[in-house]
Amino acid sequence: MVPLKRRKVVPTHSTTENDNNNQPTKFPGIVIFLVERKMGASRRAFLSRLGRNKGFQIAEKYSEAITHVVAENNSGDEVKAWLGSQAGCSSAEEVYLLDISWYTESMAAGTPVDILDRHKLEVSHAHQSPTLPAAATKRYACQRRTPLKHHNIFLTEPLDLLAASADFAEHEGRSVAFLRAAAILKTLPKAVRRMEDLQGLPCLGEHSLRVIKEILEYGSSQEVEATRHSEQFQAMQALTGIFGVGVRTADRWFREGLRSPSDVAKSEQRLNDTQQAGLMHHEDLSQRVSRVEADAIGQIVERAVQEILPGAQITLTGGFRRGKETGHDVDFLITHPEEGKEEGLMPKVVQWLEAQGLLLFQKITMNSYLECKDGPARPSSSMDRFERCFSIFKLHNKTHSQSPSQAPRGTVCPPPHAQAPCDATGGEKEPQPQCSSSGWKAVRVDLVVSPYSQFGFALLGWTGSKLFERELRRWAGREKKMSLSSHALYDLNQRCYLRATTEEEIFSHLGLEYIPPCERNA
């Protein structure tokens, strides 16, 4: 009797992962997922090993990190449907859907080849709404104009709340998914009334769509309301609202039974200097800062800087530059046209402000950025290393009536005073700041000093919004093979820095239409 042939054993998931970990990664911005459907387990394992040996990152499981999905003998619709059926898969709109030919050509070249039309898997758009504006269908927030006032606050506010809750749980991927869903809704020219209005839109995952559908049908979401009223969410909101307290510290305090700033004040917690100042001035710092107050602080900063370094330029950034009427803090970017003159400026400015009795707290960090080490050598990040000062200003009430100062450089979008307060069909209604009865008010102020050669990048980075900046870096890495930070833009293909003195030049380098600050409210 002829013995049965032993079945060939396919390498296990854990073995393949170990192979991946042992191989050096040459292309950190690319993470490939090979679809087993119609390819087969054996061929998929062989192609995975081949890719890893060439320095590619090949993922065994689909995740938020995936950038390229490669399939063999599948249509784009088949791959999209298959991905949608898998637990944990995000929208296929977020990744490249590619034919196996792109993968084999990349293996032969030893580097990712350019993605041509013949490499892309066609996806049917038969159900896409013909009335949808073209800008709304773009995948990246940095491709879209997002106004401050919009029509879908009744949907974006619940999604933002779920994003905050995910942040408190340190689930970054889930938080970003909710923020991207909210961002796409902010671009729409009218209020969403039915689920069919969302057809053809990217960035809307199953979870977000489920929440939106429930709100449209019942007026609210059970998950959102349960989160909003949960003891943990409310406590984390309150504790992280203390200046100097991050998510991990707040979570530890919550597990120790603390629920509010007053609980912290009564406890025997050891607080650092920043947290002590934050707790001491929490009542003032929890109030909104008005544009008038921001301009009054701007006049003070302008006077201090000009007395120490004449000719320096001071620009109001952050939400106020995007046109907001109020904010949680005030950010200023300082530079000087003569490169190098700005070095060591911050300690002198802080000394001047302290001599005037205008600082309740200050913490200076010096510039630690070195272009030769921090450009191409490290991935793009939301954190920069400029010379800066995190401070709490003592703003006297008499300064509130002074005329607003004009920022000497960098377009500042005017606050939309002509618009009525927004409701569920017109955008966000911001709470108004309250005046202190003590004659002065504590205000959070960030002062940042940038070399003139980096000013354009710093201005872009410090204007926000946070998601807009994140999407800019994601676009640069995935679409242009560049590394963008608040210091520089580096072309990974050409292996050189792309210089720019204005935001417009940076957008041009990235191949993007320039979007003014007041339309970056993603």
URNOR-V360738 format. One record per residue. N is the residue number from 1. RES is the residue in three letters. PHI is phi in whole degrees, 0 to 359 (NA if undefined). Layout:
# URNOR-V360738
n->N res->RES phi->PHI
n->N res->RES phi->PHI
This chain:
# URNOR-V360738
n->1 res->MET phi->NA
n->2 res->VAL phi->283
n->3 res->PRO phi->292
n->4 res->LEU phi->294
n->5 res->LYS phi->290
n->6 res->ARG phi->293
n->7 res->ARG phi->291
n->8 res->LYS phi->293
n->9 res->VAL phi->268
n->10 res->VAL phi->274
n->11 res->PRO phi->309
n->12 res->THR phi->286
n->13 res->HIS phi->301
n->14 res->SER phi->293
n->15 res->THR phi->297
n->16 res->THR phi->297
n->17 res->GLU phi->296
n->18 res->ASN phi->295
n->19 res->ASP phi->301
n->20 res->ASN phi->295
n->21 res->ASN phi->291
n->22 res->ASN phi->278
n->23 res->GLN phi->263
n->24 res->PRO phi->292
n->25 res->THR phi->262
n->26 res->LYS phi->266
n->27 res->PHE phi->231
n->28 res->PRO phi->296
n->29 res->GLY phi->276
n->30 res->ILE phi->237
n->31 res->VAL phi->234
n->32 res->ILE phi->255
n->33 res->PHE phi->239
n->34 res->LEU phi->266
n->35 res->VAL phi->280
n->36 res->GLU phi->286
n->37 res->ARG phi->304
n->38 res->LYS phi->70
n->39 res->MET phi->273
n->40 res->GLY phi->94
n->41 res->ALA phi->293
n->42 res->SER phi->295
n->43 res->ARG phi->293
n->44 res->ARG phi->297
n->45 res->ALA phi->295
n->46 res->PHE phi->297
n->47 res->LEU phi->293
n->48 res->SER phi->296
n->49 res->ARG phi->297
n->50 res->LEU phi->298
n->51 res->GLY phi->297
n->52 res->ARG phi->294
n->53 res->ASN phi->295
n->54 res->LYS phi->271
n->55 res->GLY phi->95
n->56 res->PHE phi->270
n->57 res->GLN phi->269
n->58 res->ILE phi->246
n->59 res->ALA phi->270
n->60 res->GLU phi->278
n->61 res->LYS phi->238
n->62 res->TYR phi->286
n->63 res->SER phi->207
n->64 res->GLU phi->298
n->65 res->ALA phi->282
n->66 res->ILE phi->297
n->67 res->THR phi->246
n->68 res->HIS phi->229
n->69 res->VAL phi->252
n->70 res->VAL phi->245
n->71 res->ALA phi->228
n->72 res->GLU phi->232
n->73 res->ASN phi->62
n->74 res->ASN phi->235
n->75 res->SER phi->276
n->76 res->GLY phi->299
n->77 res->ASP phi->295
n->78 res->GLU phi->295
n->79 res->VAL phi->294
n->80 res->LYS phi->298
n->81 res->ALA phi->294
n->82 res->TRP phi->294
n->83 res->LEU phi->297
n->84 res->GLY phi->295
n->85 res->SER phi->276
n->86 res->GLN phi->270
n->87 res->ALA phi->297
n->88 res->GLY phi->88
n->89 res->CYS phi->281
n->90 res->SER phi->276
n->91 res->SER phi->299
n->92 res->ALA phi->292
n->93 res->GLU phi->295
n->94 res->GLU phi->275
n->95 res->VAL phi->229
n->96 res->TYR phi->278
n->97 res->LEU phi->258
n->98 res->LEU phi->235
n->99 res->ASP phi->283
n->100 res->ILE phi->300
n->101 res->SER phi->298
n->102 res->TRP phi->296
n->103 res->TYR phi->292
n->104 res->THR phi->293
n->105 res->GLU phi->293
n->106 res->SER phi->293
n->107 res->MET phi->297
n->108 res->ALA phi->294
n->109 res->ALA phi->278
n->110 res->GLY phi->76
n->111 res->THR phi->203
n->112 res->PRO phi->297
n->113 res->VAL phi->280
n->114 res->ASP phi->299
n->115 res->ILE phi->276
n->116 res->LEU phi->259
n->117 res->ASP phi->300
n->118 res->ARG phi->290
n->119 res->HIS phi->275
n->120 res->LYS phi->277
n->121 res->LEU phi->276
n->122 res->GLU phi->287
n->123 res->VAL phi->243
n->124 res->SER phi->291
n->125 res->HIS phi->242
n->126 res->ALA phi->298
n->127 res->HIS phi->264
n->128 res->GLN phi->288
n->129 res->SER phi->294
n->130 res->PRO phi->290
n->131 res->THR phi->268
n->132 res->LEU phi->289
n->133 res->PRO phi->297
n->134 res->ALA phi->301
n->135 res->ALA phi->298
n->136 res->ALA phi->290
n->137 res->THR phi->269
n->138 res->LYS phi->284
n->139 res->ARG phi->281
n->140 res->TYR phi->254
n->141 res->ALA phi->298
n->142 res->CYS phi->285
n->143 res->GLN phi->265
n->144 res->ARG phi->245
n->145 res->ARG phi->268
n->146 res->THR phi->244
n->147 res->PRO phi->286
n->148 res->LEU phi->291
n->149 res->LYS phi->260
n->150 res->HIS phi->218
n->151 res->HIS phi->257
n->152 res->ASN phi->233
n->153 res->ILE phi->302
n->154 res->PHE phi->293
n->155 res->LEU phi->256
n->156 res->THR phi->287
n->157 res->GLU phi->298
n->158 res->PRO phi->298
n->159 res->LEU phi->292
n->160 res->ASP phi->296
n->161 res->LEU phi->296
n->162 res->LEU phi->294
n->163 res->ALA phi->295
n->164 res->ALA phi->297
n->165 res->SER phi->297
n->166 res->ALA phi->294
n->167 res->ASP phi->298
n->168 res->PHE phi->298
n->169 res->ALA phi->271
n->170 res->GLU phi->60
n->171 res->HIS phi->258
n->172 res->GLU phi->298
n->173 res->GLY phi->300
n->174 res->ARG phi->293
n->175 res->SER phi->299
n->176 res->VAL phi->295
n->177 res->ALA phi->298
n->178 res->PHE phi->294
n->179 res->LEU phi->295
n->180 res->ARG phi->294
n->181 res->ALA phi->295
n->182 res->ALA phi->296
n->183 res->ALA phi->298
n->184 res->ILE phi->292
n->185 res->LEU phi->291
n->186 res->LYS phi->290
n->187 res->THR phi->272
n->188 res->LEU phi->289
n->189 res->PRO phi->283
n->190 res->LYS phi->209
n->191 res->ALA phi->288
n->192 res->VAL phi->282
n->193 res->ARG phi->245
n->194 res->ARG phi->210
n->195 res->MET phi->297
n->196 res->GLU phi->297
n->197 res->ASP phi->293
n->198 res->LEU phi->263
n->199 res->GLN phi->297
n->200 res->GLY phi->91
n->201 res->LEU phi->273
n->202 res->PRO phi->278
n->203 res->CYS phi->68
n->204 res->LEU phi->254
n->205 res->GLY phi->282
n->206 res->GLU phi->299
n->207 res->HIS phi->296
n->208 res->SER phi->298
n->209 res->LEU phi->296
n->210 res->ARG phi->296
n->211 res->VAL phi->294
n->212 res->ILE phi->299
n->213 res->LYS phi->299
n->214 res->GLU phi->296
n->215 res->ILE phi->293
n->216 res->LEU phi->295
n->217 res->GLU phi->275
n->218 res->TYR phi->240
n->219 res->GLY phi->90
n->220 res->SER phi->200
n->221 res->SER phi->246
n->222 res->GLN phi->299
n->223 res->GLU phi->296
n->224 res->VAL phi->296
n->225 res->GLU phi->293
n->226 res->ALA phi->295
n->227 res->THR phi->293
n->228 res->ARG phi->302
n->229 res->HIS phi->261
n->230 res->SER phi->288
n->231 res->GLU phi->299
n->232 res->GLN phi->294
n->233 res->PHE phi->297
n->234 res->GLN phi->296
n->235 res->ALA phi->293
n->236 res->MET phi->294
n->237 res->GLN phi->298
n->238 res->ALA phi->292
n->239 res->LEU phi->287
n->240 res->THR phi->287
n->241 res->GLY phi->285
n->242 res->ILE phi->280
n->243 res->PHE phi->306
n->244 res->GLY phi->95
n->245 res->VAL phi->251
n->246 res->GLY phi->265
n->247 res->VAL phi->297
n->248 res->ARG phi->293
n->249 res->THR phi->295
n->250 res->ALA phi->298
n->251 res->ASP phi->296
n->252 res->ARG phi->296
n->253 res->TRP phi->297
n->254 res->PHE phi->298
n->255 res->ARG phi->293
n->256 res->GLU phi->270
n->257 res->GLY phi->101
n->258 res->LEU phi->275
n->259 res->ARG phi->233
n->260 res->SER phi->207
n->261 res->PRO phi->303
n->262 res->SER phi->294
n->263 res->ASP phi->296
n->264 res->VAL phi->295
n->265 res->ALA phi->297
n->266 res->LYS phi->277
n->267 res->SER phi->277
n->268 res->GLU phi->253
n->269 res->GLN phi->296
n->270 res->ARG phi->275
n->271 res->LEU phi->252
n->272 res->ASN phi->281
n->273 res->ASP phi->300
n->274 res->THR phi->296
n->275 res->GLN phi->294
n->276 res->GLN phi->299
n->277 res->ALA phi->294
n->278 res->GLY phi->298
n->279 res->LEU phi->289
n->280 res->MET phi->298
n->281 res->HIS phi->250
n->282 res->HIS phi->300
n->283 res->GLU phi->301
n->284 res->ASP phi->292
n->285 res->LEU phi->291
n->286 res->SER phi->278
n->287 res->GLN phi->276
n->288 res->ARG phi->287
n->289 res->VAL phi->260
n->290 res->SER phi->276
n->291 res->ARG phi->296
n->292 res->VAL phi->297
n->293 res->GLU phi->295
n->294 res->ALA phi->298
n->295 res->ASP phi->293
n->296 res->ALA phi->295
n->297 res->ILE phi->295
n->298 res->GLY phi->300
n->299 res->GLN phi->296
n->300 res->ILE phi->295
n->301 res->VAL phi->297
n->302 res->GLU phi->301
n->303 res->ARG phi->296
n->304 res->ALA phi->297
n->305 res->VAL phi->293
n->306 res->GLN phi->293
n->307 res->GLU phi->292
n->308 res->ILE phi->268
n->309 res->LEU phi->222
n->310 res->PRO phi->303
n->311 res->GLY phi->92
n->312 res->ALA phi->292
n->313 res->GLN phi->243
n->314 res->ILE phi->240
n->315 res->THR phi->233
n->316 res->LEU phi->285
n->317 res->THR phi->240
n->318 res->GLY phi->67
n->319 res->GLY phi->298
n->320 res->PHE phi->296
n->321 res->ARG phi->291
n->322 res->ARG phi->276
n->323 res->GLY phi->102
n->324 res->LYS phi->290
n->325 res->GLU phi->274
n->326 res->THR phi->221
n->327 res->GLY phi->204
n->328 res->HIS phi->277
n->329 res->ASP phi->209
n->330 res->VAL phi->232
n->331 res->ASP phi->242
n->332 res->PHE phi->233
n->333 res->LEU phi->250
n->334 res->ILE phi->240
n->335 res->THR phi->210
n->336 res->HIS phi->218
n->337 res->PRO phi->302
n->338 res->GLU phi->266
n->339 res->GLU phi->305
n->340 res->GLY phi->102
n->341 res->LYS phi->292
n->342 res->GLU phi->280
n->343 res->GLU phi->295
n->344 res->GLY phi->75
n->345 res->LEU phi->289
n->346 res->MET phi->301
n->347 res->PRO phi->303
n->348 res->LYS phi->290
n->349 res->VAL phi->295
n->350 res->VAL phi->298
n->351 res->GLN phi->298
n->352 res->TRP phi->298
n->353 res->LEU phi->295
n->354 res->GLU phi->293
n->355 res->ALA phi->296
n->356 res->GLN phi->273
n->357 res->GLY phi->70
n->358 res->LEU phi->256
n->359 res->LEU phi->244
n->360 res->LEU phi->266
n->361 res->PHE phi->199
n->362 res->GLN phi->207
n->363 res->LYS phi->219
n->364 res->ILE phi->261
n->365 res->THR phi->236
n->366 res->MET phi->273
n->367 res->ASN phi->293
n->368 res->SER phi->239
n->369 res->TYR phi->270
n->370 res->LEU phi->236
n->371 res->GLU phi->303
n->372 res->CYS phi->294
n->373 res->LYS phi->250
n->374 res->ASP phi->257
n->375 res->GLY phi->280
n->376 res->PRO phi->287
n->377 res->ALA phi->283
n->378 res->ARG phi->228
n->379 res->PRO phi->296
n->380 res->SER phi->298
n->381 res->SER phi->216
n->382 res->SER phi->284
n->383 res->MET phi->269
n->384 res->ASP phi->245
n->385 res->ARG phi->232
n->386 res->PHE phi->285
n->387 res->GLU phi->291
n->388 res->ARG phi->209
n->389 res->CYS phi->221
n->390 res->PHE phi->270
n->391 res->SER phi->220
n->392 res->ILE phi->239
n->393 res->PHE phi->276
n->394 res->LYS phi->258
n->395 res->LEU phi->264
n->396 res->HIS phi->285
n->397 res->ASN phi->299
n->398 res->LYS phi->294
n->399 res->THR phi->282
n->400 res->HIS phi->295
n->401 res->SER phi->273
n->402 res->GLN phi->289
n->403 res->SER phi->291
n->404 res->PRO phi->296
n->405 res->SER phi->272
n->406 res->GLN phi->263
n->407 res->ALA phi->293
n->408 res->PRO phi->289
n->409 res->ARG phi->209
n->410 res->GLY phi->94
n->411 res->THR phi->299
n->412 res->VAL phi->247
n->413 res->CYS phi->289
n->414 res->PRO phi->292
n->415 res->PRO phi->295
n->416 res->PRO phi->282
n->417 res->HIS phi->296
n->418 res->ALA phi->286
n->419 res->GLN phi->271
n->420 res->ALA phi->287
n->421 res->PRO phi->306
n->422 res->CYS phi->271
n->423 res->ASP phi->238
n->424 res->ALA phi->294
n->425 res->THR phi->245
n->426 res->GLY phi->221
n->427 res->GLY phi->106
n->428 res->GLU phi->268
n->429 res->LYS phi->259
n->430 res->GLU phi->276
n->431 res->PRO phi->295
n->432 res->GLN phi->273
n->433 res->PRO phi->293
n->434 res->GLN phi->250
n->435 res->CYS phi->274
n->436 res->SER phi->278
n->437 res->SER phi->274
n->438 res->SER phi->274
n->439 res->GLY phi->95
n->440 res->TRP phi->211
n->441 res->LYS phi->224
n->442 res->ALA phi->279
n->443 res->VAL phi->227
n->444 res->ARG phi->286
n->445 res->VAL phi->225
n->446 res->ASP phi->250
n->447 res->LEU phi->249
n->448 res->VAL phi->232
n->449 res->VAL phi->252
n->450 res->SER phi->239
n->451 res->PRO phi->300
n->452 res->TYR phi->301
n->453 res->SER phi->293
n->454 res->GLN phi->252
n->455 res->PHE phi->299
n->456 res->GLY phi->301
n->457 res->PHE phi->291
n->458 res->ALA phi->295
n->459 res->LEU phi->297
n->460 res->LEU phi->297
n->461 res->GLY phi->292
n->462 res->TRP phi->271
n->463 res->THR phi->275
n->464 res->GLY phi->79
n->465 res->SER phi->291
n->466 res->LYS phi->301
n->467 res->LEU phi->290
n->468 res->PHE phi->301
n->469 res->GLU phi->293
n->470 res->ARG phi->299
n->471 res->GLU phi->291
n->472 res->LEU phi->300
n->473 res->ARG phi->292
n->474 res->ARG phi->293
n->475 res->TRP phi->299
n->476 res->ALA phi->301
n->477 res->GLY phi->287
n->478 res->ARG phi->280
n->479 res->GLU phi->266
n->480 res->LYS phi->244
n->481 res->LYS phi->54
n->482 res->MET phi->232
n->483 res->SER phi->243
n->484 res->LEU phi->248
n->485 res->SER phi->219
n->486 res->SER phi->283
n->487 res->HIS phi->252
n->488 res->ALA phi->196
n->489 res->LEU phi->233
n->490 res->TYR phi->240
n->491 res->ASP phi->272
n->492 res->LEU phi->288
n->493 res->ASN phi->284
n->494 res->GLN phi->278
n->495 res->ARG phi->57
n->496 res->CYS phi->206
n->497 res->TYR phi->279
n->498 res->LEU phi->255
n->499 res->ARG phi->281
n->500 res->ALA phi->202
n->501 res->THR phi->253
n->502 res->THR phi->229
n->503 res->GLU phi->297
n->504 res->GLU phi->302
n->505 res->GLU phi->294
n->506 res->ILE phi->295
n->507 res->PHE phi->302
n->508 res->SER phi->296
n->509 res->HIS phi->303
n->510 res->LEU phi->276
n->511 res->GLY phi->71
n->512 res->LEU phi->245
n->513 res->GLU phi->292
n->514 res->TYR phi->293
n->515 res->ILE phi->243
n->516 res->PRO phi->292
n->517 res->PRO phi->307
n->518 res->CYS phi->290
n->519 res->GLU phi->241
n->520 res->ARG phi->248
n->521 res->ASN phi->269
n->522 res->ALA phi->295
